[in-house]
Amino acid sequence: RKEVEQDPGPFNVPEGATVAFNCTYSNSASQSFFWYRQDCRKEPKLLMSVYSSGNEDGRFTAQLNRASQYISLLIRDSKLSDSATYLCVVTINTGGFKTIFGAGTRLFVKA
Amino acid sequence: GAGVSQSPSNKVTEKGKDVELRCDPISGHTALYWYRQRLGQGLEFLIYFQGNSAPDKSGLPSDRFSAERTGESVSTLTIQRTQQEDSAVYLCASSLAVGTQAYGYTFGSGTRLTVV
């Protein structure tokens, strides 16, 4: 089993739709959680951190469920510019920090 | 600097040659990571440096790969006797890690390595 698992998609949604991605992690000692966005042939960029109480940034909402070991990302009112690959990232404190990237979920937003 | 800087941005090399890739992290970032990303694939962890601690080399795919970092500054990733399967984008990222809290990474724009 992979340490961080994501549905690879692709998710094809129309503009204005709401779309949600889930990500599961296997190590219960996981400590920090992030969502990154990667555009085609570009480097990943931090989209948002994920906090235990859940957090929102504009149209984006991130949730963490420690009991079930998953995090989610909800995108409301999808824009064409949201088309990208969304990477789930988990960091484990092992004395140093071991960071594991999911393979990503591809999103295509269509006009 | 303002961001993570990697050089060269593109490198074409002949099979069997050695290459050296450079990463200049954000000033003050104690943690530095190297990843590899093949076309259409996810990120593959290579190596991680945290301050003056021994690096985590668990992701290096073979002994042809090595990396160095002096203190909290520049890192170099060296690939010896390059093979065609080494062709990929090599991404460097740095982050601030304080105590038990890890912060998000900032990635450089990568070095696109092509072995012909």
Boltz contact constraints between the chains, C-beta under 6 A:
constraints:
  - contact:
      token1: [A, 32]
      token2: [B, 102]
      max_distance: 6.0
  - contact:
      token1: [A, 34]
      token2: [B, 104]
      max_distance: 6.0
  - contact:
      token1: [A, 43]
      token2: [B, 91]
      max_distance: 6.0
  - contact:
      token1: [A, 43]
      token2: [B, 107]
      max_distance: 6.0
  - contact:
      token1: [A, 43]
      token2: [B, 109]
      max_distance: 6.0
  - contact:
      token1: [A, 43]
      token2: [B, 110]
      max_distance: 6.0
  - contact:
      token1: [A, 44]
      token2: [B, 107]
      max_distance: 6.0
  - contact:
      token1: [A, 46]
      token2: [B, 104]
      max_distance: 6.0
  - contact:
      token1: [A, 91]
      token2: [B, 102]
      max_distance: 6.0
  - contact:
      token1: [A, 93]
      token2: [B, 100]
      max_distance: 6.0
  - contact:
      token1: [A, 96]
      token2: [B, 50]
      max_distance: 6.0
  - contact:
      token1: [A, 96]
      token2: [B, 53]
      max_distance: 6.0
  - contact:
      token1: [A, 97]
      token2: [B, 97]
      max_distance: 6.0
  - contact:
      token1: [A, 97]
      token2: [B, 102]
      max_distance: 6.0
  - contact:
      token1: [A, 101]
      token2: [B, 43]
      max_distance: 6.0
  - contact:
      token1: [A, 103]
      token2: [B, 42]
      max_distance: 6.0
  - contact:
      token1: [A, 104]
      token2: [B, 42]
      max_distance: 6.0
